[in-house]
Amino acid sequence: MSFNMHCELARLLTVTSGLGYDRNDRSTWNSKHLPEINNKGMCLDYAVTHEDFVWEIRSEPGVLSVFETVLDTEDLIVSFDAVNFGLAGRTDLPANKPWPHQDQDPTKNGFRCLQGLVNLLPNGPNDGGLIVCSGAHLLSEKFHKEMAWYVSTLTFSEYWIHILTDNHRETEQGLNIPAWNPEWYGLTNEGMKWLEKEGCTWTKVCAEPGDLLLWDSRTPHYNLSSTTDQSRFCVYTCYMPVTEASEEELQRKKVAFEGWFGTTHCKSLFLLPMTITGY
């Protein structure tokens, strides 16, 4: 990939906000001077998922060829997923609490989706980033059979107030977490205990710039914030065989492409929120 990651990060954050962000002045690394980025580092707005550099990454032969090999086809469709700007040392956001989840409908078993991200800055053990529950994807069907009896009393909004702010009531143990789309499942404290009882352990994935990280969508995962001076910058990438998408889903994808909308990773193409700022 030909672009300089630090320069691209600085350019994008400066242009999308127009509020005085300065890469070399950490006093501007806050909501007053930045576009809207949540405490997970994710930017879902501003049509960022259709920036030229994001499409350059999606079109990179070293990225695309891996999916072609694993999925055994060159006829693929790509997600218009989020970009992660995890700026180190931000104190203006609520703490990034763990939000372990699977990006797959718990009622549908077996391998369905290969998720991925392209890492763009050095990402060591304490630099934030992806953390996965190793091997848990193989236990997914058993997990959901045994945990199916839990019933939720939380609304979706209540759960995300808990996750994205410090002003929340504690999530009760043993409750299913409401899903914002069918291809998402949040793990409760009881679910985490189940995985631990089965011998599953969590692994923080370290990566270098240009590394492609892949995981089965049944794998419980979330992200961590950096505790060093190293920021995080990555682009989520996911391809699926076009034959797995219905005509309706392909039409939705066409609308998303032409309208510069973001989508989730899965072929069902649930739209992410978007704000066009006129830059």
N, C-alpha and C positions, 0 to 999 in steps of 0.2 A: 504494500500500500504506500502510495507516494506522499501523502500529506504528513506534516509534522503534527503529532498528537497534541503537544502542548499548545502550539499556535492555533490549531483548530478548536480546541477547547476554549481558549481565550476569546477567539473570534466569535464563536457561537454564543457564548454567555454574554458577551458585550453587545452583540447585535440584537439578540432576542429580548434583552431587557432595556437597553438604552438608558439605564439608570445609574451609570457610573461605576460598574464593575471594573476592577483593575487587577489583572493577574498578579501583579507585584505588590499589591497593597491589601493585606489580609483584613484590614478594617472594612473593606467593601465586600467581603465574602459573607453576605447576609441578605435576608429577604428584601431589605430596602433597595439593594443594588443588583438583585439577581432576578431572573425569570422564576416562575413558580416551580420549585423542585421539592418533593416531599422528603420526609426524614429517612426514607429508604434510598434517597439519591435519584429517584426516578423522575424524569421529565416526560409528561404525557401530552403536553400541549404544544402550541406554536408550530404545528406541522413539522416538528423536529425529526420525526421518523421518515420524512421525505427529503431531508437535506441531501445535497449532492454527495457529501462524504459518507453518509449512511448507505446510499445506493452503491457507492464505490466499494464499500465493504461487502455488501450483499453480492456484488458481482465479481468479487475477488476469486480467481480460479482455485486458489488454495482452500477457500471456504466452501465454495459450491461443489467442488469435486468430492469432498468428504461426504456430503449428504448424498450425492449421486451414487457413491460407492455403497454406503450403508443402506440406502433405500432401494438400490438396484434399479435406478431409472434416471434418465436425464430430463424427463418431463415433469418438472417440479413447479410448485407455487411457493412463494415466500411470504412470511408474515410481515406486517408493518408494525413491528413491536417497538417498545420504548427504548430510550437512551438513558444511561445512568451517569449522572454527574455527582459523585460522592466527594464533595470538597472537604478536605480534612480540617478539623478544628472548628467547625461551625457550632456556635453556642446558641443560635437564635431559634433552633428547631427542637422539638421534643426528642427525647432519647429514642434511638432506633431499637425498640424492644423486639425480641424474637417473634417471628410470625411464620412458623413452620407450616408448609402447605404442599399439596400436590396439585399440579396443573392437569388433572385428568378427572373425568366424570367417574366417581367411585362405583357407579353401577355398571361400568363397562370395563371388563377385565382384559388382561393381556397387553402387549405392547401396542401403543397407538400413535405415539408422537415422540420424536427426538428433538428435544429443546437444545438451544445453544446460545452462546454469547461469544463475541470477539473482544478480547481484553486489549486495552489500548495504552495502559500505563503499568509500570512495575507493580506487582500485587503480591506482597509477601505475607507471612503468617499473621501480622498485626496490621495490615494495610486495608482491612475491610474486605468485602467481596463475598463470593459464593461459599456457602457451607451446605453440605449434603449429608443425608443419613445413609451411610454406605450399605448397600445390599438390601435396603428396605423395599425396593421396588419388587423384589421377588416374593415379598410377604404381603403385597398389597391386597390381593383377593382375600386372604385369610384375615387380615386386619379389618377389612370392611364388613366381613361376615360377623366377626366377633364384636365389633363396635357399633353395629347398626341399631342397637336398641336405645342409644342415647338420643334424647329429644331436646331441641333447642328452645330456649326462652328468650334468646337475644335476637334483636333485629339486625339486619345487615349494617345499618347506620350505627347502632350501638357498638357493634364489634369494631368498626373502623375508628370510632371515637376512642375506643380503648387502645387501638394499635397506633394511631397517628397523633395522639395528644397525651399530655400528662394529666389532664382533667378527666378522669374516667372512673367508673366503678370496676372493681376487679372482675374479670371473667370467671364465672363459677366453674368449678371443676365438673367434668362429666357432661358438658353440653356440646352438642354439635355447633359449629360456627357457621352462620349463614353464608352461603356462597353468592357472589355477585353474578356469576354465570355458572351453568352446569359443569363446565370443564375446570372447576376449582374446588378444592377441599382443604379446609383449615384444620390443623391438628390441635386438639385440646390438651390440657395437662394430663388427662387420663390416657389420651392417645400416645403422648410422649412416654408415659410410664410403660405402656404396652410394648413399644418399640425397645425400650431399655430392657424389659424382661425377656424379650426375644434375642437379646445380645447385640442389638444394632448400636453402632457408635456414629458420632458426628465427625465429619472431616472438613476442615477449612481447606479449600482448593487454592493453591498458590499458582501464579501465572506470570508470564513475561508479556511485553507488548507484542501483539500479533498472534498470541495463542488463541486457539479455538477450543472452548470448553463445551462438552456435550453431556447430556444426561437424559435418561428415560423419564418421561413426564410423570411416571408413577413415583419417582424418587422424592421423598420429603426433602424440602430445601427452603432456605431463606437467605438473606444477606446480612452481613455485619458492616458496621461503620468502622472507618480507620481510627486507630488509637495512636497513630504516628503522624508525621507531617506529610505523608504521601497520600495524595488524593486518588480517587478511583474514577476511571472513565471506561465505559464499555458500551457496546451496541448489542442488543439481543437479536439473535438471528435464528430463524426456524423455517425449514422447508418441508413440504409434504408432497407426495405424488398427486398430480392434478387429477388423476382418476378417482381419488378418494373424495373429491369435492363434488357436490351436486351442482346442477345448473343454477339453482337459486343462490347457492353460496358463491359461485363464480360471479354472478351478477352483483352480489353485495361487495365482492372484492373490487370489481370494476368501479363501483360508486366510491369506495374508500380510496382507491388510487386517484381517481379524477378529482376528488374533493380534498385530498391531502389528509385524510383521516388516518389515525392509528388503529391497529387491530390487535387482538390477542394473538398468541402463538398458534392457536389451533385452527383447523380448516373451517370451523364454524364461524370464524371471523366476527366475534363480538367486538364492537367498536369501542375504542378508548376515547375519553374526552379530548377535545381539541379546541385551541384558541388560535385564530389567525391574527397576528399582530401587525401585519402590513409592512414588514421589513423587506 
